[in-house]
Amino acid sequence: MILITGASRGIGKFLFDKFTGFGENVYGTYFSENSVYSQNKKYFRLDVTDYGNAEEIIRALTPEINRFVLINCAGNNYNSFAHKSSPDEWEKVIMTNLVGTYHMIRASLPVMREKLYGRIINFSSVVAETGIPGTSAYASSKSGLWGLTRSLAVENAGKGITINNLNLGYFNIGMITEVSAEYQEVVRKKIPSGKFGDPENIFNAVRFICDSEYINGTSIDINGGLF
Ligand SMILES: NC(=O)c1ccc[n+]([C@@H]2O[C@H](COP(=O)([O-])OP(=O)(O)OC[C@H]3O[C@@H](n4cnc5c(N)ncnc54)[C@H](OP(=O)(O)O)[C@@H]3O)[C@@H](O)[C@H]2O)c1
C-alpha cells in the first residue's frame, strides 16, 4: 500500500496517477476544503500540521497495511526577505514541510515496525543548499529534513524500514509553474541541462528507493546539474 500526501496537485498527483497505473493500491491526501477529491474513496482530507489527523488516517488504513510506502509530498512555500516577513507565515512553512513530515512518519512508524517493512520518501529541495534570497523559511524546512531522515534511518534500520530524501531541482510541474514566466526563465537559465525536469525522473527515483533495502538515511539529488 502506498500513501501519498499532497496528492491533489503537482508531483504528488503525478505519482498517484503513475503508481495507480501500475496497479498499486494507492491512497492520496488533499488539504483544501471543497476539493474535487472530497468524494474520491482513494483520498483523505489531511492537514499535516495536525498530528491527530495524521494518526486518524493511518488508523483507517492499518487493516490494509502490509508493505507500506509513505511518500511525503505535502508542502508549501513562502517567499519574503526575513526582515519583512510575517512570523505566522514563516512558521506555517516549517509546520507543514518539516513538522508535518515528522507527524506522518511518527504516525506510520509503529505499524511499519510491527510489519518489519517500510519505505519513507521525503521531498527536500536544491533551494536548501543554494542560498536564494527570500527562501529562509522554505530552505530551513527542507534542510531540516536531512537531519530528521538521518536520525530516523538509524533508529529504524533494524526493522526493515528505509527513510530517504529526494532533493529536487526545478520541475515542469507543481510550485515553480505557479510563478511568473519571467522568473521561470531566470531560473531555467541557471540550470546546466537548460530545462526544467520531467517528473518521470522523480517517479523513477521513488521506484528505485522502494526496490532498495540498503539505501537508507540519504538524499538523491535530481536537479539537471544545478547546485
Ligand atoms: N515542483 C518542484 O519543482 C519542486 C522542487 C523542489 C521541491 N519540491 C517539493 O516537492 C513537494 C511537492 O511539490 P509540488 O510542487 O508538487 O507542490 P504543489 O503543487 O504546491 O502541491 C502541494 C500539495 O500539498 C498539499 N498541502 C498544502 N498544505 C498542506 C497541509 N497543511 N497539509 C496537507 N497537505 C497540504 C496541497 O493540497 P491542496 O491541493 O488541497 O491545497 C497539494 O496537494 C513539496 O514538498 C515541494 O516543496 C517541489
The ligand as an ORCA input file, in Angstrom:
! r2SCAN-3c Opt
* xyz 0 1
  N       7.726     21.358     -8.053
  C       9.020     21.470     -7.895
  O       9.751     21.812     -8.865
  C       9.659     21.178     -6.549
  C      11.032     21.447     -6.380
  C      11.633     21.163     -5.168
  C      10.913     20.570     -4.139
  N       9.575     20.333     -4.311
  C       8.846     19.717     -3.188
  O       8.080     18.621     -3.651
  C       6.834     18.548     -2.935
  C       5.655     18.626     -3.918
  O       5.770     19.871     -4.600
  P       4.684     20.377     -5.667
  O       5.381     21.388     -6.474
  O       4.022     19.222     -6.304
  O       3.644     21.131     -4.677
  P       2.202     21.783     -5.009
  O       1.833     21.605     -6.430
  O       2.256     23.169     -4.437
  O       1.199     20.884     -4.121
  C       1.244     20.948     -2.719
  C       0.372     19.848     -2.130
  O       0.446     19.919     -0.690
  C      -0.881     19.985     -0.157
  N      -0.835     20.737      1.102
  C      -0.564     22.055      1.297
  N      -0.629     22.363      2.615
  C      -0.947     21.214      3.273
  C      -1.183     20.855      4.631
  N      -1.092     21.750      5.645
  N      -1.494     19.572      4.948
  C      -1.567     18.632      3.971
  N      -1.376     18.894      2.658
  C      -1.063     20.175      2.320
  C      -1.718     20.629     -1.252
  O      -3.101     20.298     -1.072
  P      -4.283     21.162     -1.794
  O      -4.157     20.935     -3.282
  O      -5.558     20.610     -1.260
  O      -4.039     22.594     -1.409
  C      -1.104     19.982     -2.503
  O      -1.633     18.674     -2.696
  C       6.846     19.715     -1.934
  O       7.292     19.270     -0.679
  C       7.855     20.690     -2.543
  O       8.457     21.501     -1.559
  C       8.946     20.634     -5.484
*
